[in-house]
Amino acid sequence: MSFWRKPFSRREGSDSRDDIDHDAASEISDGSLTYVGNQGGNNTSATFQEASGAPVERKSPLGYSVNSFTILFLNINMMIGTGIFSTPSAILTGTGSVGLSFIYWTLGFILCIAMGSVYLEFTAYFPSRSGSEVVFLEQAYPRPVWFFPTAFAAQNVIFSFSSSNAIVLSNYLFKCAGTTGTDWQIKGVALAGYTVVALVVIFHTKISYHLSNAIGVVKVCTLLFIIITGFVVLGGGTRVKDPKANFRNSFEGTKDASAYGLTNALYRIIFSYGGYNNAFNVANEIKNPVKSLKKNASLALFTVYVLYMLTNVSWFAAVSKFELQHSKLTTASLWFTNVLGESSKVRGLNFLIALSSFGNMVSVALGRSRMIRECGRQGVLPFTSFWASTKPFGTPLGPYIFMWAITALMILAIPTGDAFNFVADLSVLPSAAFNLAMAIGLYVVRWRRKRAHLPQPEFRAWDALVVFNIVVQLYLLVMPWYPPPKGRADVSFWYGTYCVTGVGFLALCGIYYFLWAKLIPKWRGYELRQELVELGGGAESHRISKVPLEDIPEWDENHDAVGRLLNRGAVVSNFQDEKVARSSSEQDSKEVATAATSLSV
């Protein structure tokens, strides 16, 4: 099945001016922006993009190992992490009633459809680029040049840690062992668990995909077991008394819900569905990506929605509303105890939840590494080859190393409790701001491409879904500022601290961009120019170079819009002659050769 709309270009009466054919290697200008067309190797249409964007790799250096099954389980594996096992109690508390909590799970499903349609239309415009939001924001807001890439790269790189999932993995492993670890024991096991994840994804792309698929299958089977057991509970086949109690007067307590509680519940819902878009991060590794993602991403989302709804039925059948709202134990722990008692079966299911957390980290690492690599390919991060190269294993080694390092720092340096929750929440506001910018940016891209008479996309989202997405993102951007009821905040200090810090983070990104791209170049007498570099194995990237003002005309004459050096041999020869003419008679030929070599590097 599919929730997506038919391609706009196939509708009757579409504007024929937008169907002008362009050569895949052509340059097109709309008067203010220059677009370049390049053909990728993933059996799709040419990608026409604004020239300042990272170059299209004609052959993916990461291969083409992502098939329909992998798309399905990249998303399922990331969605079914720890959320469904822990958040239902918080969602019930926020909504106030069982009935409204079910409506919220459905609302989350509809929101993911709306957001997914935005992702799919963007992918139809840029089918041979991986990295999803990195690419979409880069192309939606190409001016000021490198501004959005710089700001989003900072947010994407700094908040790339997976410490929360690693801690959850550690806690459930200790539960499997029937013991409670000390704070440092938990941290040590968490770090060891994430180190295993890093090693798996570093050494082989295809094996890491296979592992993700296998763990995804185990997760689905785990939820199916909980669902089937829930129906047994409802049928009176277990020791649970009155399993239908929560379903009588199911909307009782709704009126007690506060705006803060409802917003908190919505954030928990979004967290639980997080990963519905994961496969979009590997679009350039998918043959015919738009068609494949349209079919399999929607199937993954619908599958998880059905599993989540039926799993919640099982939770509410076995655990009373009072226990869910007031117990410090997770929903899954309460369910295990009420249905299975204190037995070896509980330890087995705890292991399955730990495995679920491990699989989630694998899927997150696979998707997030492509986003960070794409940030590196834009040229806005220092040490371009570290981020963009795929040597020596054919994997994005640099992003994986950085993700491991920052996760290790979070696990070891940040104490559990308020400080840990605060750092984890720091990305909430910047993420909401970028999601809003991306949704609005879709209309910007539509308008600009129509003005440039670029080809129609293979898919176009319903406007109603896009507008709904914009409204929800606005809500998520504004509501964190709304004060919670007294004593109901997640931290002991002022509830809005992480919001203010998030705004400050975005402001710092803007200040950094102004200094790096505008003020310092003007002060030191140079301008920034992008140049295309080849890193081997099919990997290509932009590198931002500092070009002295006197060399700007020559640089612009000898590079195309993408930053590719034109007629390389002739350019080096001309530059050498110019240096010789300017040199004194005493300057020896060794200095001249050095100057010529410096340009060719």
ABEGO torsion letter per residue (X at the ends): XBABBBBAAABBGBBAAAABBBBAABBBBAGABBBBBBBBAAGBBBBBBBAABBBBBABBAAEBABBAAAAAAAAAAAABBAAAAAAAAAAAAAAGBAAAAAAAAAAAAAAAAAAAAAAAAAAAABAABBGEAAAAAAAABAOBBGAAAAAAAAAAAAAABAAAAAAAAAAAAAAAAGBBBBAAAAAAAAAAAAAAAAAAAAABAAAAAAAAAAAAAAAAAAAAAAAAAAAAAAAGABABBGAAAAABGAABGAAABBAAAAAAAAAAAAAAABGAAAAAAAAAABBGAAAAAAAAAAAAAAAAAAAAAAAAAAAAAABBAAAAAABABBAAAAAAAAAAEBBAAAAAAAAAAAAAAAAAAAAAAAAAAAAAAAAAAAGABBGAAAAABAOAAGBBAAAAAAAAAAAAAAAAABBBEAAAAAAAAAAAAAAAAAAAAAAAAAAAAAAAAAAAGBBBBABBBBAAAAAAAAAAAAAAAAAAABBBBBGABABABBAAAAAAAAAAAAAAAAAAAAAAAAAAAAAAGBBBBBBBBBAEGGBBBBBBBBBBAAAAAAAAAABBAAGBBBGAAAAAAAAAAAAAAABBAABBAAAAAAAAAAAAX
